[in-house]
Amino acid sequence: MPYDSLRTYLDALEQQGLFKWVDKEVDNDWEIATVSRMIFRAMPEERRCGVGFRNIKGFPGGRVVAGVIASSKQMIASAIGCDATADSIHAKVIAGLEKPIAPVIVSTGPCKEVKITGKDVDLGKLPISIWTPGKDAGPYLTPLWVTKDPDTGRRNVGIRRCQVKNKDTTGILFGAPDRGGAIHHAKWKALGKPMPAAIFIGADPVQYLVAPSRYGEDEFAIAGGIRGQPVELVKCETVDLEVPASAEIIIEGEVLTDYTEPEGPFGEFTGHMAGGREGPVFKVKCITHRKDPIVLGVISQFPPSESSMLKVALLESNILKHLKSTLNIPGIADVHALEAGGCTSICWVSLKKMYSGHVDQTAMAIWGYMGMSYFKWLVVCDDDVDIRDPFMRDWVMAWRVRPDKDMRIIADTAMVELDPSSLEPGIAMQDTRGAKALIDATQKWEYPGISLPPRDMMERVAKEWESYGLPHLDKLNVPGRT
């Protein structure tokens, strides 16, 4: 059964040893972020857990949780109900993409237990953390934003950083101009009207996992498809939008289209600080929330992070579905977006090459689908290589690529979002350009045999390994099909 709220999900994670509460008093301005960051910087993935803080200095009764959506594949698997393997996660997400279930509107929900409007609105009463202490412009929410296309009424749900500026004002960074929220904002601006928007914090974890979906898809319907049940939505109090009924906190208002002010900097998924430039402003009209609400923070900043693991889960599944099911490109074996590149800069594809132009077709299909603000480096290799093994990726680059013939540069195109190597000083963001590289790392002719024992012999020894009385094997990785 799918989780009906953040709270039931946290209970399940705690039972599985994937979530722990901290009762020691912590400082909201630096300690929450630093403790949460250590989960990623000083623990292997298999030992990571989400962490909750319920003794926050200056916020009696306040609670913050972080790292509870995507600290590990095991956590993602728990959120969506499948085995903790890349194949199982891809299959579950692809099933939701292929068979979405439309959300349903209900009359009310727990997110309406407390309603605050007008002069009583005060974001400062919530324990909103500083996530890169000493470097961020101030406290930030990392929530899910809901907007609508003014022409079609189609919803978009996306994770967007949200700098809290005063009691009723925040910033917003839409990211690249091809993101759904940015497209909606441009359309509202053309109409000369502010854009209605709503933030929701702390809902069913699947809604966070689908937030990086491609423009035009209803993320709530995809979440329903993955859950196997529709997401229940309630109407907002002051704007014409719908939000999850079980959410912890809803913040309603308008993003101005005729005014900007400085936003950022903020520690971003690239591993660098980003921002400190003009950006849109969100004016809060109303806050509704559960009694004793929980503030959920998505850990981004230096990879690996929740941000990168969220994208691994969804973007890889999205691309595989697009290549194999939508375009029917044959021979596709696997797609892997590297966490070191925040899952938006470097992408590897393995395939069984079957005809001239197969590599180009695959690469252009990915860029055409994801948009040119994705994947500065796109590497395509043969299907005999495990592209999830860093050593095997290095081996392929060492011995299956001739730089003067196997690399193709696409110059003067869209930059990867927030890529500091493209942000030249003195050039306005709207004028910044980037480049792409396609690396054909497939074998162009019959290579000499792999210098390992035959695969069947190595597999036989692996099965009988315990009989040798030697230390435990991690996994068998043998390139080549024979």
N, C-alpha and C positions, 0 to 999 in steps of 0.2 A: 504494500500500500504506500502511496506517496505521502510525504509529510504535509500536514495542513498548515504549518506555521514554522517560524524560526524556533520557537520554544520546544516543540516536539522533536525537531531536528537536533537541537542541542542536547536534549535528554538522550537521544539515541547515540549521538557521538560520544557522550560521556560514558555510556554503558560499554561502548566499543574501545574505550581508552584513547579516543581521538580528540577529546576536549577536556580541559581542566580549568577550574576557577582559581583565581589568585585572591586570597583574603588579606594579604599584606597591603597596607595603605600605599597607594602609588600616586605620582604626580602626573596630571593630565597633559602637561606641557612638554614632557620629555620621556617619562618613564614608561608609559604605555607603549609608545612607538618603539623604544629601544628594546624592551622585553620581547615584543612581538617580532622585531627584526631578527633577534638572536635565534628564533625558531628556524629561520631560513639560512642564516649565516653559519650556524654552529651545530646543526643537526643534519644527519642524512635524511633523505626523504622518508624512508620507512619508519623513522622515529618522530616525525613532525606531528604536532597536534595543534588544534585551535586553543586559544586562551581567552578567558573572561576575567574581567576586573570588576569587583563589586564593593571596593573600598577606595573610592577616588577622592583625593583631597579636594575639599571645596564643593563636593557634589554628594551630599548625604543621600543614600538610596539610589544613586545613579549607577548604571551598569554599561560597560563597553565590552564588546567581544570583537576579536580580530583573528584572522587566519582560519575561519570556520567554514569557508566555502571551498577553497582549493589549495590547501597546504600540501596535498599529496594525491596521487592517483587513487589511493584507498579511500580518501575522503570524498573525492568526486564520485567514485563508484557507490559509496554509501548514499550520497545525495540523490543519485538517479536510479539506484537499485540494480546494480549489475556487478560482474566480476571486475577486479582491479587490474585489468590489462588494457592496453591501448586498443586492441581489436574489439573488446567487449564495450568499452566506452564509445568508440566510433559507431558500433552497431546500434547502440541504444539511442545515441543522438541522431543518427541518420534515420532511424525509424520515426522519431519525432518530427524531423524535417519533411519526411515523405508522407506522413499521415498526421498532420496537425489537427488539434481539437480546439475549436473556437471557445473562448472564455464565455462565462455566463454572468449576467448582472444580477446581484442580490440586493436586497433593500438596505441592509446595514451589515456591520461586521465589527470585530474587536478594535480595528483601527479608529473607530468613531467613539470610543469610550470617553475620551476627553476632547473638548473642542475649544480652541483659543482663536479669537479674532481681534481685529482692530488694534487698539493701543496695548492690549495684553500680549500680543505676539512678541516673543523674546527668545531668539535662538541661543542667547547666552546662558539660558537655564539648562540647556542640554550639555552633557559632558562631551564636547566635540574636541578631538585631540589634535595636536600638532604632530605630523607624521615624519617630518625630517627636522628634528629639533635644531634650532639655531640657524636654519637655512630656509625653511618655508616662510612664506609671507604672513602666516598666521594659522589658526585652526582651519582644518578642511574636513568636509564630509566627502565620502566616496560613494555616493548613492546611485540609485537608478532613477533616471529622468524619463518622464512620459510626455510626449508632445504629439500633435496631430498635424497632418498635411492639410492646409486650409482649402486646397482644391478637391481632394479626394476623401478627406476625413480619416485617412489611414493612419494608424498609430505607429509610433516608434518608441522603443525602450532601449536606453543605452546607459552604460556606466560613464559618468562624467564627473570630473573633479569639481569641487564646489567650495570656494574660499568664503568663509564667513567673515563679513566686513563689519556688520553691526547687527542690532537686534532684529532687523527685518530686511536685510540686504545681503546677497551673496554674489559672487562672480560665477562664471561658468566657462569652461574651455570645451568647445565642441570637437576640437581636434582638426583633422583634415577636412576640407570643404566637401568631400564626397560622403561624409558620414550623415546618417539620417537626421540627427538633430540640427546639423548645420544647414542641410537642404531645407528643412522646415523653417528655420529662422530666416533664411534668405527669401523664402516665399512670403512670410509674414511682413518682412521689411518692405518688399515690393508693394504690398497692399497698404503700407503706411500705418500698420497696426502693431501693438505689442503682441508677443506670442504667448498664449496660455501655456503653462507648464506646471507639472507636479513632480515632486520628489517623493520616492518611497524608500524607506530604510527598514531592513530586517524582515524579509518575507521568506516564503518557501525557497530553498537554495537553488532550485532549478531555474528560477527567474534570473538569478545572477549569472548562471552558466550560459544562458541563451542571449544575454544582453549584447554580446558582440556580433549578432547576426547581421546578414547583409541587408542593405536598404530595400524596403518594400515588403519584407516578410513581417508578419505579426508575431512578435516575440512571445506574447501571451499564448497564442495558438500553438507555437512550437513547444513552449513549456508544457502545455496541455498534452501534446502528442507524446512527449517524453514521459510525463507523469502517468499517462493513460487515463487521466481525468481532467475535466476542464478547470481552469483557474477561475476562482470566484472573484469578481470585481465589484466595487461599489463606486457610485458617482461622487465626484468631489463636491465640496460645499460651495466653492466660489468660482470655479472654472469648469468648462465643458470637457472634462476628462474623466477617465476611469482608472482606478488604482486597486491593488490587491486588498481584499477585505481583511486579510489576516496580518497585514503589515504592522510593524511596531510603531512607525511614525510616518505621517503624511505631511508634506509641506507644499502648500498651494500658492500660486501667484502668477506673475507675468515676467517674461524676459523682454526687456526693452529693446526696441529696434532703432531708436533714434539717439542713443547715448551709449558711450563706452567709457571705461575708466581702467586704470592699471590693475592687472590680475597677475598673481604669482609673485615670485617663483615658487615652484612646488617640485619635490623630488619625484621624478617620473620613471616609467618602465624601461627607459633607455639606460638607466643607471646614472643619469646626469640630472642636474637641476634644469628646469625648463620654465619659461614664462617671463614674467616681469614686463609685460607689454599690455597694450590696450585690449580690453575684452568686454563682452556684453555683461549686463547687470540683471540680476533676478530680484524682483521686489516681492516680498512675501505678504500674502493677504490673510492666510489662515494656516493654523497648525492643528492637526488632530492626531491623537495617539492612544495607544493602550495605556491602561494604568501601569505605573512603574515601567516605562518603556526601556527597551534595550537598544543602544546605539551600536550598529554594526559597521566596522571599518574594513574595507578591502585593502589588503597590504599590497602596495605597488612598489615604487622606488627600484632599487637595484635588483636585478634578477639573480637567482630565481625568486619568484614572488607569487602571490595569488594571481596577480594580473597576468603573468606569463602562463601559469598553469591553466587559468580560465581559457585563454586563447588556444592553448594546445588542445584542450578538450573539444572546443567548438569549431575553431577554424580548420583544423585537420579534417574533422568529420564533414564540414561544409564543402571543402575542396574535393574530398574523395567522392562525395555524392555528386557534385557537379561534373567531375571528370567521367565517372563510371556510369552514372544513371542518367543524368541530363544530356550529356554530349555523347555518351556511348563510345568513348575513346578506349580502344582495346589495350590490354597488357598492363594496366596500371596496378602496381603492387602495393605501394605505400606512399604516404605523404607525411613529412615531419617538419614542423616549424620549430626552429631552435630557440630554447629559452634564453640563451645568452643574447640573442637579438630581440628580446621581448616578444618573440613569436611574430614580429611584423617585418623584420629586416632580412632574415635568412631562412630560406625554405629548400628542403631537399625532396626530390621525388625519385622513387625507384620504379622502373618499368621493364617489361620485356619488349625491347625494340623490334618492331615488325615491318617498318617501311620507311622510305625516305621522308623526312619532314616530321616524323613521329615526335621527336624531342621538341622541335619548334612548336608544333601544334599544342603539345601539353603545356609548355611554358606560356604561350600566348593565351591559352584558355584560362590559366590561373590569373594572370594579370588582368585579362578582360573581365573576369568575374569579381575578383577581390578589389579591383581598382588600382591605379598606378601609384597610389600612396602606400602600397604594400610591397615588400620583398625587393630590397636593393640587390640581394644576391639570390639567384634561383639556380640550383644545381640539379641536374638530371643524370641519374646513373642507372646501371643495369639492375635487374631484379635479384641477382645473386648476392647482393650486399645488404646487410642490416644497417639501414640508415639511422637507426636509433643508437648505434654504438659509436661513440666519438672516435675511437681508434680506427674503426673501419672507414669512417668518413675521411680521416686524415690519409689513410692508405689509398683510397680512391683518388684523392687529389694529388697524391704523390706519383701515382703510376698510371692513371687513366686519362690524364689531361695534358695536352700540349698547348701551352698558353697562347701561342701565335695563331693556332687554328681552331681551338675549342672554346674560346671565349668571345662573346658578342656583346658589345656595349650599346645600350640605348641611351643616348645623351639628351640633355635638355628636356627632361620630363618631370613629372611630379616627384617631389621628395618624399621619402618615408617620413611619416608623422614624427615631428620633434627630433629628427636626426641632426645632432650638433655638427656633423661633418658637412652639412649643406647650409647651415645657418651662418653665412659669411657676415662679419660685422659691417654695419652701415647699409645693409640691404633689407628693405621692408619684407615682412613675412609673406605678403601677397605676391611679391616679386621673386621669391626664392624658388630655385629649381633644383632638381636632383638628377640622378642617372641610375640605370639598372645594368646588371651584368647577368647574362645567361651563360652558364658553364655546362657544356656537353661533356659529361664525365662517363659516357658509355664507351664500350669497346667498339672501335671502328673497323676492326678486322679480328681474325682469330688470334687471341693472345696465347703465349706459352702456358702450359698447364700450371695450376696452383701448386706451390711447393709445400704441400702438406700431405699426410697420408690420405688415402681415399676416404670420402665422407662415411661410407658404410663401416669402415674399420673404426673410425673415430667414434661413431655413434654406438658401435658395439662395446667399445671400451668404456664409454661414458655410462652405459647401462650397467656394466659390471664393476663400476668404479669402487664400490665399497669393499669388494673382495680383495683389492690391492692393499687395503689398510693405509691409504694415503689421505692427506687433508681434503676437505670437502671441495668439490667443484662448484663454481658459480653458474656458468652456463657454457654451452658449446656454441662457438661461432666459427663456422667454416664457410668462407666464400666459395663460389663455384657451385655448379649443379651436379658435379660428379665427384 
